[in-house]
């Protein structure tokens, strides 16, 4: 298949989770014989932190504006079998209209479904969802499962909705030697988000304040100057994906915190969950509906609702932590790699084509 994608970014992993997901998935699709073209608008905040400039085996087209890119876009769509626009694509509306006019299987991939739903419920305009809704797409993929799929059908008129969850690239995320700069008892890696702040205080900063002799390490981008740092909390500025394994493997446990909108919807495994597990690091996570469909609590992941729960997790024996980490790594490698998602994508696309032919 020739697949044309209009996305937020694949060239920069700064401040977003899209890039690493796309890199692994597209690499696997290319390895399976597909031709992939990725269109990305050049924006200053990603240009300053660009850590991928070429798409091995595929084509990455970074353009200044839609008008300049339009002739190239039309040529690629004329030869494509599948065309896809994703959430937070800066030109999502124009890309949607271009896809609808092409003779292709038309796909919308919402990599941010809980945020989409939350904003719509508040009566806000979602800039990457066309005013006509999603009914003109042959297929809608969602990073989130469960009840979110019903919402996309009922409120945005999506005709065929299927979850395509996040994944991990095991060639990148795997056990690695610890790095002294990242060494700590407990770590957290994530871009700053206001709707994670309450959980970050309760599950990371509060345990740090109660365990002043322990070293806590936080990594990520966009943390504000007034963030409530503590003497034993050490900050690591934005980390490129290649540095994630060393970061994870330099702490005894690592924390996953789910954004508020994602926690409300459920069925929303973040890329960080799969990455840390693939690196063989024991995970502590807040709870959300559906989590037990991806990891078995207490056997493959530890759960925390309070600072006390985190402190209890930190008191877990080395033998038990090693057992939990190994079980989670085996689960991820068996079910949640980019290769698994590439095969799922092929099956989903094949079924969608059958449905469109039957409806014709």
Secondary structure, 3 states (H helix, E strand, C coil): CEEEEECCCCCCCCCCCHHHHHHHHHHHHHHCCCEEEEEEECCHHHHCCCCCCCCCCCEEEEECCHHHHHHHHHHHHHCCCEEEEECCCCCHHHHHHHHHCCCCEEEEEECCHHHHHHHHHCCCCCCCCCCCCCCCCCEEEECCCCHHHHHHHHHHCCCCEEECCCCECCCCCCCCCCCHHHCEEEEEECCCCHHHHHHHHHHHHHHHHHCCCCCEEEECCCCCCCCCCCCCEEEECCCCHHHHHHHHHCEEEEEECCCHHHHHHCCCCCHHHHHHHHCCCCEEECCCCCHHHCCCECCCEEECCCHHHHHHHHCCCHHHHHHHHHHHHHHHHHHCEHHHHHHHHHHHHHHHHHHHHHHC
